[in-house]
Amino acid sequence: MSSRMPRWSRTGCTSTSTPVGERTDPIETRRKRVDAEASRLAGLGATITGALSEERLDHYAVGMKDPEGNEFDTN
């Protein structure tokens, strides 16, 4: 069984060469990308509720709420 997961796109599922669990970009690059997406969504009416970060886990996400109050994360 392969340790590779498919990558989804707007046109459907495509294969990827990145093994499951491996990051291809540094945490600071992902942090900037997530913050930019959170800002874009805030401009569309979402509310930022806080950053979700674990130093030792190499993970970063932003907790948000849509205009109806539904919670979601951007990562």
Backbone as CSV, one residue per row, in Angstrom:
resi,resn,N_x,N_y,N_z,CA_x,CA_y,CA_z,C_x,C_y,C_z
1,MET,0.839,-1.190,0.000,0.000,0.000,0.000,0.882,1.252,0.000
2,SER,0.547,2.214,-0.771,1.337,3.432,-0.916,1.146,4.359,0.270
3,SER,2.221,5.078,0.630,2.129,6.067,1.708,1.807,7.445,1.153
4,ARG,1.442,7.517,-0.084,1.132,8.802,-0.714,-0.370,8.987,-0.793
5,MET,-0.793,10.212,-0.513,-2.212,10.552,-0.545,-2.485,11.376,-1.799
6,PRO,-3.702,11.302,-2.332,-4.046,12.119,-3.497,-4.190,13.590,-3.130
7,ARG,-3.989,14.442,-4.079,-4.200,15.875,-3.895,-5.449,16.246,-4.680
8,TRP,-6.332,16.977,-4.054,-7.584,17.369,-4.710,-7.427,18.734,-5.344
9,SER,-8.039,18.898,-6.484,-8.037,20.185,-7.164,-9.466,20.478,-7.613
10,ARG,-9.667,21.627,-8.185,-11.006,21.992,-8.657,-11.513,21.045,-9.739
11,THR,-10.587,20.409,-10.427,-10.990,19.511,-11.510,-11.054,18.054,-11.065
12,GLY,-10.724,17.769,-9.816,-10.770,16.399,-9.320,-9.499,16.022,-8.603
13,CYS,-9.310,14.751,-8.402,-8.184,14.231,-7.653,-6.982,14.008,-8.557
14,THR,-5.819,14.463,-8.129,-4.587,14.193,-8.842,-3.595,13.560,-7.877
15,SER,-2.625,12.836,-8.386,-1.650,12.200,-7.499,-0.611,13.224,-7.065
16,THR,0.073,12.912,-5.975,1.108,13.785,-5.448,2.356,12.970,-5.152
17,SER,3.501,13.594,-5.155,4.731,12.886,-4.848,5.189,13.147,-3.416
18,THR,4.415,13.875,-2.622,4.773,14.170,-1.253,4.209,13.086,-0.334
19,PRO,5.069,12.357,0.372,4.573,11.328,1.288,3.696,11.930,2.387
20,VAL,2.774,11.147,2.891,1.877,11.589,3.960,2.703,12.033,5.152
21,GLY,2.346,13.161,5.730,3.006,13.661,6.925,4.221,14.535,6.664
22,GLU,4.704,14.590,5.443,5.855,15.432,5.141,5.408,16.808,4.701
23,ARG,6.095,17.827,5.208,5.831,19.209,4.812,6.829,19.596,3.737
24,THR,6.375,20.294,2.726,7.268,20.696,1.652,7.705,22.149,1.764
25,ASP,7.096,22.916,2.652,7.495,24.301,2.816,7.666,24.603,4.309
26,PRO,8.551,25.553,4.660,8.817,25.875,6.057,7.592,26.476,6.757
27,ILE,7.572,26.371,8.077,6.436,26.856,8.863,6.191,28.344,8.627
28,GLU,7.222,29.141,8.492,7.026,30.579,8.283,6.345,30.860,6.947
29,THR,6.651,30.072,5.932,5.989,30.222,4.638,4.516,29.873,4.762
30,ARG,4.217,28.766,5.455,2.816,28.369,5.657,2.076,29.395,6.509
31,ARG,2.748,29.936,7.543,2.128,30.945,8.411,1.720,32.177,7.598
32,LYS,2.590,32.651,6.721,2.274,33.814,5.885,1.100,33.518,4.951
33,ARG,1.102,32.308,4.363,0.021,31.920,3.442,-1.309,31.824,4.179
34,VAL,-1.302,31.217,5.387,-2.534,31.081,6.177,-3.024,32.450,6.635
35,ASP,-2.125,33.308,7.094,-2.523,34.655,7.521,-3.116,35.453,6.362
36,ALA,-2.541,35.309,5.178,-3.077,36.010,4.004,-4.488,35.510,3.681
37,GLU,-4.695,34.201,3.744,-6.028,33.642,3.470,-7.022,34.074,4.537
38,ALA,-6.602,34.104,5.809,-7.483,34.548,6.887,-7.874,36.015,6.691
39,SER,-6.931,36.834,6.280,-7.234,38.250,6.013,-8.216,38.394,4.857
40,ARG,-8.026,37.586,3.816,-8.944,37.624,2.675,-10.352,37.246,3.113
41,LEU,-10.466,36.185,3.904,-11.783,35.744,4.374,-12.408,36.768,5.325
42,ALA,-11.585,37.417,6.137,-12.099,38.470,7.025,-12.661,39.626,6.206
43,GLY,-12.027,39.914,5.088,-12.524,40.954,4.195,-13.869,40.603,3.577
44,LEU,-14.172,39.314,3.540,-15.450,38.855,2.989,-16.517,38.678,4.067
45,GLY,-16.177,38.998,5.324,-17.170,38.946,6.388,-16.919,37.954,7.500
46,ALA,-15.883,37.137,7.390,-15.562,36.182,8.463,-14.897,36.916,9.627
47,THR,-14.913,36.294,10.788,-14.289,36.852,11.977,-13.141,35.950,12.411
48,ILE,-11.984,36.537,12.684,-10.846,35.766,13.180,-11.013,35.587,14.677
49,THR,-10.975,34.335,15.146,-11.146,34.052,16.573,-9.830,33.781,17.269
50,GLY,-8.792,33.458,16.531,-7.479,33.249,17.145,-6.593,32.349,16.324
51,ALA,-5.303,32.415,16.633,-4.329,31.558,15.958,-4.172,30.263,16.744
52,LEU,-4.026,29.176,16.021,-3.824,27.869,16.622,-2.430,27.407,16.217
53,SER,-1.500,27.456,17.154,-0.115,27.153,16.827,0.500,26.295,17.922
54,GLU,1.258,25.321,17.517,2.015,24.478,18.434,3.460,24.482,17.965
55,GLU,4.337,25.092,18.720,5.742,25.209,18.338,6.354,23.856,18.010
56,ARG,6.196,22.898,18.865,6.875,21.611,18.681,6.175,20.688,17.685
57,LEU,4.974,21.062,17.212,4.246,20.226,16.267,4.331,20.708,14.827
58,ASP,4.978,21.841,14.600,5.113,22.364,13.236,3.748,22.521,12.568
59,HIS,2.808,23.119,13.304,1.446,23.306,12.796,1.006,24.737,13.045
60,TYR,0.254,25.290,12.097,-0.293,26.639,12.259,-1.639,26.707,11.555
61,ALA,-2.620,27.256,12.221,-3.951,27.453,11.651,-4.556,28.701,12.278
62,VAL,-5.587,29.230,11.654,-6.321,30.378,12.197,-7.768,29.950,12.369
63,GLY,-8.272,30.085,13.596,-9.672,29.797,13.873,-10.522,30.982,13.435
64,MET,-11.663,30.693,12.803,-12.515,31.750,12.270,-13.986,31.389,12.444
65,LYS,-14.849,32.372,12.261,-16.297,32.168,12.210,-16.827,32.859,10.962
66,ASP,-17.768,32.199,10.301,-18.395,32.842,9.153,-19.456,33.824,9.663
67,PRO,-20.054,34.627,8.781,-21.039,35.622,9.224,-22.233,35.032,9.978
68,GLU,-22.515,33.731,9.782,-23.623,33.088,10.493,-23.197,32.492,11.827
69,GLY,-21.910,32.587,12.158,-21.406,32.085,13.440,-20.839,30.681,13.400
70,ASN,-20.778,30.056,12.230,-20.200,28.713,12.116,-18.678,28.806,12.213
71,GLU,-18.092,27.960,13.048,-16.644,27.974,13.247,-15.937,27.103,12.216
72,PHE,-14.748,27.547,11.806,-13.913,26.762,10.903,-12.465,27.192,11.067
73,ASP,-11.552,26.375,10.591,-10.130,26.676,10.648,-9.592,26.832,9.235
74,THR,-8.605,27.714,9.116,-7.871,27.860,7.872,-6.451,27.413,8.168
75,ASN,-5.963,26.433,7.411,-4.585,25.971,7.635,-3.936,25.564,6.332
